[in-house]
Amino acid sequence: MIKGIMISIMAIVFSICHAQNKHEKDQIKNLYKHVQFKNQAVEYRANIQIGASNFELLINDVPVEQYFGDADGTVNTSIPINDAILHSGSQRWKLILYHGTSKGKDLTGLSSNVLIDIEIEKLTPDISSNEQSASIKILATPTVLISGKPQYKDAGKVIAIYEGINSIRTDSFKNNIVLQQ
């Protein structure tokens, strides 16, 4: 008799669990109806072109790119930087240039033909959107005229540091991102 009662109790528990599992499965199947997705994700990239030197680029003190090698050429790359942007608003950047090597020999200072071109670009994957991608230049080669020719202004220095702040602001009403200088 106890055995019969136990079997009945187990049958009731099993049917309750089965009904609960079916209910949970239905909830999971319909979960997509309740989840709200953003219209589009925004990707920020640092487009970097540095020539004739070694460098480190930091955004909010987070290293995003560096090069330490032969300083005879140019590094041209595009790096995602979303992980370095912690919040909407002001973002700090810092570029540190170092003299490098040329053909295995240490250079004594930065070259007069250093090239710097850095911009932050906002990319939106939804092409049909009215929102356009945008970019801002944060740094271009600082030059001076020497004998009528533009040359890199910090030539001869062992190290040069450039810093700045740019704003990346979220416009919550339009659900888009606006770059500001």
N, C-alpha and C positions, 0 to 999 in steps of 0.2 A: 504494500500500500504506500509506504514512504517512497518506494521507487517510482510508483505511478505519479505521485504528487511532484517529485523532483523532475520527472519528464515533462509534466504539464507546465511547471514553472520555467523550465528551460525553453520549452516551445514558445511560451509567452514572451520571454526575454529575447529570444531569437527573432520573433516577429516584430517586436518593438525596435530592435536594432536594425532589422532589414528595412522597416519603414523609415527609420531615421536616416539610414544610409541612402535610401532612394531620395528622401527630401534633401539631403546634403548634395547628392549628385545633381538634382534639379537646380539647386542654388548655384552650384559651380557652373553648370551649363548656361545659366542666365546671368552670370556675373558681368559679362561684357556689357550688358544693358545698363548697369549701374556705374561702371567705371567711366570717368571723364578723362579724355585724352586732350593734350594740347593740340592746337591746330597744326603747329609746326615746331620743330626744334631749331634752335639757332646755334650755329657753330662759329666760334671765333678762331681766327688763325693769325699768327704773326708771319708776315711775308718778309723774309730777311735776305738781304744781299750785302755781304761784307767782303771787301777785297783788300789784299796786301797786308793783312794782320790776323792775329789770333784774337778771339773774343769770347765773352760770356754775355748772354742776355737773360735778365731776370725780370719777372713780372710779379709784383707783390712779394718780393724776396724769394720767389720760387724760380730756380733755374729752368729755363725752357729750351735753351739751345746753347751750345758752346762748340768751339773749334780750336784745337791746339795741334797744329801741324805746319806744313810748309806754307809760308806766307806769300808765295809767288802767284797764287791764283785767287779765285773768288768763290765764296760759298754762297749759293743761291738756293734757298729752301723755303718751304711753307710748313709751319708747325702748329698743330692745334693747341690752344691755350685755355680752353674752358676750365680745366682743373686748377689753373692759377687765378681765375677770377672767382673770388669768394662771395661777392655780393654786388648788387647794382651800385653804380656810382663811381667815385674816383678810384683809379687803378694806377699804382706806381710802377714805373719801369726804370731799368738801369742797364746801360750798356757799358761794359768794360773792355777796352781795347788794349792788347799787349803786343809788344814787338815780338816778332817770331823768328823763324829760321828761313834761310834761303839757300837751297842746294846744300843742306847739312851744316851751314855756318850760322851761328847766332847773329842776329842783327842788333845793332847798338841802340836803335830807337825806331819809332814808327816811321814808315815811308811817307814821302811827299805825295804819293799817288794812292793813299788809302781811299777806299770807296765805302760809303755807308748809305743804305737805303732800307728803312724799316717802316712798315705800315701794319696796322691792325685792320683785319677784314672781317666783316660779319657776313656769313653765308646762310641763306635760308633755302631749304630743299624744295619748297613748294613754288615751282616756277609760275603756276597759274595765279599765285597771290599778287595783290597789288603792291605788296611790300618789296622793295628793291634791296639787293645786297648793297652794302656800303663799306667804305674803307677810309681810314684816316692815316696820313703820314705822320709818324711820331718823330722821325729823325732822318735827315739827309746830311750828306757830307758837308761839314763846316769848312769853308774855304776862305782863303785870302788871296789877293792878287800879288804876285811876286814877279817883277819884270813883265807885267801885263798878262801873266798866265795864272789861272786859278790853281792853287795848290792846297793840299790838306793843311788846315791851320795848326794842328798839333804835331806836325812832322818833327821828328827828332826826339820827342818825349818817349820815355820807356813805357808809360802807361797813360791812358786817357779815359776819363769816366764821364759819361753823359747820363743825366737823370731827368725824369719828368713825370707829370701826372696828366692822365687823360681820363675822361669820364665815359663810362658805359652806363646808360640810364635805361631802365625798363619803363615803358609806357604801358601801364596796366590796362588802360581803357581800350587800347587797340591791340593788346596782346602781341606787341612786337618790341624790338630792341632798337634803340636809337643811339648812334655813336655821336659823341660831342667832343670837341677839342677845347 
